[in-house]
Amino acid sequence: MDEMPGMRFGHAGTIVEGKDDTTADKIERMRAAGIAVAERIEEIPALIKERILATRGH
């Protein structure tokens, strides 16, 4: 990070594949790939529960 002044990395704001797009674009690509994306921290427990149940076949 110190070698890249002005760059900020964090969650969906991270540069992905060198593309200059929005966080919303990155979130949409992650969801299209089947990745669960929480937009609020409060959503994480429900997303985890959903994934656990899905792996158990429920």
CORRA-V589775 format. One record per backbone hydrogen bond with DSSP energy under -0.5 kcal/mol. NH is the residue of the N-H (numbers start at 1). CO is the residue of the C=O. E is the energy in kcal/mol with one decimal. If there is no record, write none. Layout:
# CORRA-V589775
NH_CO_E + NH_CO_E
This chain:
# CORRA-V589775
4_1_-1.9 + 7_4_-1.9 + 13_10_-2.1 + 14_11_-1.6 + 16_19_-0.5 + 17_15_-0.5 + 19_16_-2.4 + 21_19_-1.0 + 26_22_-1.9 + 27_23_-2.7 + 28_24_-2.3 + 29_25_-2.1 + 30_26_-2.3 + 31_27_-2.7 + 32_28_-2.5 + 33_29_-1.3 + 34_31_-1.8 + 35_30_-2.6 + 39_37_-0.6 + 43_40_-2.1 + 44_41_-1.3 + 47_43_-2.1 + 48_44_-2.6 + 49_45_-2.6 + 50_46_-2.5 + 51_47_-2.2 + 52_48_-2.6 + 53_49_-2.6 + 54_50_-2.1 + 55_51_-2.0 + 56_52_-1.2 + 57_54_-0.9 + 58_53_-2.6
